[in-house]
Each structure stands twice: as C-alpha cells, then as structure tokens.
Amino acid sequence: MFQQIFTIVMPLFIIAAIGYFYGSRVRPEMRITNQLVMDVFMPALIFYVMIQDDFLPVQYINLMSAGVLLMLGSGVIAFFFAKLVGFSWRAFVPSTMFSNWANLGLPLYVFALGEQALGAGIMLVVAGNLLCFTIGTYIYSGTMSGFAVLRTPIIIAVLLGGALNALGVNLPNVIDLPLEMLGQVAIPLMLFSLGVRLTRVTWHDFKPGLVMAAFCPVVGVALALLLCELVPMSLLHQKILILFGVLPPAVVNFMLAEQYDREPEAVASMVLIGNIASIVSLPLGLLFVLSGNAV
C-alpha cells in the first residue's frame, strides 16, 4: 500500500519540484505559459474528453453538486473561524474554498484511480472555476463580476463540448488527434507551472499559513465524508470527492489577492505552506481512499 501511494505521489511532487528549482534558478516569466494553459491546453483537454462517445455529462451532476457544496460549506466554516481567531475573512475564506483542482487534482485522480477518473476530475475543475471567478472574485474585490466567467476559454470549451456531446457529433480524426495532443500537454505543464509559481510566494506572514495547512484538509475531508453520506454517488466519485477535499489552496488565490490588494502576503503564506503540507496530507488522503475506507 505504501509503495503504491509513493508511486502515485512522487511523480506529482517531482515535476512540481523541478518547476520550483528551475524557477528559483532562472526566474522565468510564467505569465504567458499560464495563459497558454488556461486558454489553449486546458480547454483542449476538456473539449477532447467531453466529445468522446463514452462521456456522459449527466453522470457527473451529483459529483459536481457535492463539489460545489463542499466549497461553499468550507467557505461558511472558514468565515466563522476567521472571525473567531481574528483573521481577515476576505483573505482566509477563498483560500479554503478554492484548491488546486487542476494543477494537482487532475494528475492525482488519474495516477491514483486511473484514466476513468479524468472526466469526473474535469467537471470538478469546471465547477471550481465557476465559483472562483464569480464568488471568489466578489470576496476578494468586493464587487461581482457578472457573467464574465462565461467568456473564459475553459467554460466555452465546456459549452461547446457539451453541445457536441448532446448532439452526438463525432469530429474527424484529423481534428480529434491534435486536440488530444494539445490536452496531453496540460497536466505535466500545470504541475511544472505550480512549482515555478511557488517560488514567488513567501513565508512572511506564516501564522495564517500554518493554520491553513491543517484547516484546509481537515475541513475538506470531513465535509467530503458527510456529502458522501448525503449525496448518491458511485464509489469512484466518492473517492474523487475525498481527494478533492484534501487538496491544498490554489495559487490562483495569491494571484487574485495580489490583483485586488487583499492581504497578498498572508494569502501567499497560506498557499505556500498549505502546498508544502500536502506532502503529508495527500499521502494520508490516498491511504484512506486506497485502503477501502471510502464511504
């Protein structure tokens, strides 16, 4: 069991570590690379998966609903916790809600549970992005961005892929194959980019980071287990939801906090320490899931 967990986790951390050490040495400008991931490679991956004959979006409705409830529930708990301990709730709450669904989540699900987990993981990424760039930007900025999220390439890929899937349209191989090749770039590049991004955040305000390192996986897994009891899901989707709950805060939290000047140093600490702590929390989550203890 431990060898299996080691085999799953180490490739994730090795690729991210390569990105971290390369970023520390070279200090590359990753803005264009990250934009390519969000505008080209990730939409291509989503679109390719959604137009496959065996992809049925309806089978992920309960999982997506549970994922949304987990994020919202984490946010509510984090709000009252932040008020109790004196943290800024606008900095603490989003870091609890919005985790590394794509950079870390997708490869984790695939390595741990197989390719059959990719479609479910992608739909959780979609749900997370919808919440992050509506409710998340509202929390950080204090203003609602309206329907701007619907114009993002990832959501456009979901809408187009869903429409073609519903109509039963099959694209010719000359189009399908390039989409598959572009999508295959997304997962390793996201892990590498995560490592580079972590070189930009600091330990400056370490107290919220230490709290987040424990708060995020404990609350996330507790809510995931509760939702597994309340929302009908397959065993595979239950396992994915539990792993979804154990993920650390996403780097996008730091980017949004910096953009809206919402205690970026504290958020950076939460992201950095939370991701470092995942070296412990992810194997523990995997141990729970793979040992057959899922609900």
C-alpha positions in Angstrom: 0.0 0.0 0.0 2.7 2.5 1.0 4.7 1.6 -2.2 1.5 2.3 -4.2 1.0 5.7 -2.6 4.7 6.6 -3.1 4.4 5.7 -6.7 1.3 7.9 -7.1 2.5 10.9 -5.2 6.2 11.1 -6.1 5.7 11.9 -9.8 3.5 14.9 -8.8 6.0 16.3 -6.4 9.0 15.6 -8.7 7.5 17.6 -11.6 6.5 20.4 -9.2 9.9 20.3 -7.6 11.6 20.6 -11.0 9.5 23.6 -11.7 10.3 25.1 -8.3 14.1 24.6 -8.6 14.1 25.8 -12.2 12.0 28.8 -11.2 14.4 29.6 -8.3 17.4 29.5 -10.6 16.1 31.1 -13.8 13.1 33.1 -12.5 11.2 32.6 -15.8 8.3 34.8 -16.7 5.4 32.3 -16.5 2.5 34.7 -17.3 2.4 33.6 -21.0 2.8 29.9 -20.1 0.0 30.1 -17.6 -2.2 31.9 -20.1 -1.5 29.2 -22.6 -2.5 26.5 -20.1 -5.8 28.4 -19.3 -6.5 29.5 -22.9 -5.3 26.5 -25.0 -4.1 23.3 -23.3 -6.7 23.0 -20.6 -9.7 23.9 -22.8 -8.3 21.4 -25.4 -8.2 18.7 -22.7 -11.7 19.5 -21.5 -13.1 19.7 -25.0 -11.5 16.4 -26.1 -12.7 14.5 -23.1 -16.3 15.8 -23.4 -16.7 14.9 -27.1 -15.8 11.2 -26.6 -18.6 8.7 -27.1 -18.3 7.3 -23.5 -18.5 10.7 -21.8 -22.0 11.3 -20.3 -22.2 14.7 -18.5 -25.3 13.7 -16.6 -23.4 11.1 -14.7 -21.3 13.8 -13.0 -24.2 16.0 -11.8 -24.2 14.6 -8.3 -20.5 14.8 -8.0 -20.4 18.4 -9.2 -23.2 19.3 -6.8 -21.3 17.7 -4.0 -18.1 19.6 -5.0 -20.0 22.9 -5.0 -21.5 22.1 -1.6 -18.0 21.2 -0.3 -16.6 24.5 -1.4 -19.5 26.6 -0.1 -19.5 24.6 3.2 -15.8 25.1 3.6 -16.3 28.8 3.0 -19.0 29.1 5.6 -16.9 27.3 8.3 -13.9 29.4 7.3 -15.8 32.6 7.7 -16.8 31.9 11.3 -13.4 30.5 12.1 -11.7 33.6 10.7 -14.0 35.8 12.8 -13.2 33.8 15.9 -9.4 33.9 15.6 -9.2 37.4 14.1 -8.1 36.7 10.6 -9.3 38.7 7.6 -12.2 36.6 6.3 -11.8 38.0 2.8 -8.2 36.6 2.7 -8.9 33.3 4.6 -12.2 32.2 3.1 -11.3 31.9 -0.6 -8.0 30.1 0.2 -10.1 27.5 2.0 -12.7 27.2 -0.8 -10.5 27.2 -3.9 -7.9 24.5 -4.0 -5.6 23.0 -6.6 -8.3 21.2 -8.6 -6.4 21.4 -11.9 -2.7 21.6 -11.2 -2.6 19.0 -8.5 -6.1 17.4 -8.5 -6.3 16.1 -12.1 -3.0 14.3 -12.1 -3.7 13.0 -8.5 -7.1 11.5 -9.6 -5.6 9.9 -12.7 -2.5 8.5 -11.1 -4.5 7.1 -8.1 -7.7 6.0 -9.7 -6.9 5.6 -13.4 -8.0 7.3 -16.6 -11.7 6.7 -15.8 -11.3 9.5 -13.2 -10.3 12.2 -15.7 -13.8 13.1 -16.8 -15.1 13.5 -13.2 -12.0 15.5 -12.3 -12.5 17.8 -15.2 -16.1 18.5 -14.2 -14.9 19.4 -10.7 -12.4 21.8 -12.3 -15.3 23.4 -14.2 -17.4 23.8 -11.0 -14.5 25.2 -9.2 -13.7 27.8 -11.9 -17.3 28.9 -12.0 -17.3 29.6 -8.2 -13.8 31.0 -8.1 -14.3 33.6 -10.8 -17.8 34.7 -9.5 -18.0 34.3 -5.8 -14.2 34.2 -5.4 -13.6 37.5 -7.2 -16.5 39.0 -5.3 -14.9 38.1 -2.0 -11.5 39.5 -3.0 -12.7 42.6 -4.8 -16.0 43.4 -3.1 -17.8 43.6 -6.4 -19.5 41.0 -8.5 -18.0 40.3 -12.0 -21.3 39.3 -13.5 -21.2 36.8 -16.3 -17.6 37.4 -17.4 -16.7 33.9 -16.4 -18.8 32.6 -19.2 -16.4 34.2 -21.7 -13.4 32.3 -20.4 -11.9 29.6 -22.8 -12.4 26.8 -20.3 -16.2 27.5 -19.9 -16.5 28.0 -23.7 -14.9 24.5 -24.2 -17.4 23.0 -21.7 -20.3 24.6 -23.5 -19.2 23.6 -27.0 -18.1 20.1 -25.9 -21.4 19.6 -24.1 -23.4 20.7 -27.1 -21.5 18.4 -29.5 -21.8 15.5 -27.0 -25.5 16.1 -26.7 -25.9 16.1 -30.5 -23.8 13.0 -30.9 -21.4 14.8 -33.2 -18.1 13.0 -33.9 -15.2 15.1 -35.1 -12.9 13.7 -37.8 -9.6 12.2 -36.6 -7.7 15.0 -38.2 -9.2 17.3 -35.7 -9.6 14.9 -32.8 -6.0 13.8 -32.7 -4.5 17.4 -32.4 -7.0 18.1 -29.6 -5.8 15.0 -27.8 -2.2 16.0 -28.2 -2.8 19.6 -27.0 -4.7 18.2 -24.0 -1.9 15.9 -23.0 0.4 18.9 -22.5 -1.9 20.4 -19.8 -1.3 18.1 -16.8 2.5 18.0 -16.7 2.8 21.7 -17.6 0.3 22.6 -14.8 2.4 20.7 -12.3 5.6 22.4 -13.6 3.9 25.8 -13.5 2.7 25.2 -9.9 6.3 24.6 -8.9 7.5 27.8 -10.6 4.6 29.8 -9.1 5.5 28.7 -5.6 8.9 30.4 -5.9 7.0 33.8 -6.0 5.2 33.4 -2.7 6.8 34.0 0.7 6.8 32.9 4.4 6.3 36.5 5.5 3.0 36.0 7.3 3.4 32.4 8.5 0.7 32.1 11.1 -2.3 32.0 8.7 -0.3 29.6 6.5 0.3 27.2 9.4 -3.4 27.4 10.3 -4.5 26.8 6.7 -2.2 23.8 6.4 -4.3 22.0 9.0 -7.7 23.6 8.4 -8.0 23.0 4.7 -7.6 19.2 4.5 -9.3 18.5 7.9 -12.4 20.5 7.0 -12.4 19.4 3.3 -12.2 15.7 4.1 -14.8 16.0 6.9 -17.3 17.7 4.6 -16.5 15.2 1.8 -17.3 12.3 4.1 -20.5 13.9 5.1 -21.5 14.6 1.5 -20.7 11.0 0.5 -23.4 10.0 3.0 -25.9 12.6 1.8 -25.4 12.7 -2.0 -25.8 9.5 -4.0 -22.6 8.8 -5.8 -20.6 5.8 -7.2 -17.6 4.6 -5.1 -15.3 6.1 -7.7 -16.9 9.5 -7.3 -16.8 9.2 -3.5 -13.0 8.6 -3.7 -12.6 11.6 -6.0 -14.6 13.8 -3.7 -12.5 12.8 -0.7 -9.2 13.5 -2.6 -10.8 16.8 -3.8 -11.4 17.7 -0.1 -7.7 17.1 0.8 -6.2 19.4 -1.8 -4.2 22.4 -0.7 -5.1 26.1 -1.6 -4.6 27.0 -5.3 -2.0 29.5 -6.5 -4.9 31.5 -8.1 -5.8 32.7 -4.6 -2.4 34.5 -4.4 -2.9 36.0 -7.9 -6.4 37.3 -7.1 -5.3 38.6 -3.6 -2.4 40.5 -5.3 -4.7 41.8 -8.0 -7.2 43.2 -5.6 -4.7 44.1 -2.8 -6.4 41.8 -0.3 -3.6 40.9 2.1 -1.5 39.2 -0.6 1.4 38.3 1.8 -1.0 36.4 4.2 -2.6 34.6 1.2 0.8 33.8 -0.2 1.8 32.2 3.1 -1.4 30.1 3.1 -0.7 28.9 -0.5 3.0 28.1 0.1 2.7 26.4 3.5 -0.6 24.7 2.5 1.1 23.1 -0.6 4.2 22.1 1.4 2.0 20.5 4.0 0.3 18.5 1.2 3.5 16.3 1.2 1.9 14.8 4.4 -1.8 15.4 3.8 -2.1 13.9 0.3 -0.4 10.6 1.2 -2.7 10.3 4.2 -5.8 11.0 2.0 -4.6 8.4 -0.5 -4.0 5.9 2.3 -7.6 6.4 3.4 -9.1 6.2 -0.1 -7.0 3.3 -1.4 -7.4 1.2 1.8 -11.1 0.9 1.0 -12.3 3.2 3.8 -14.3 5.4 1.4 -18.0 5.6 2.3 
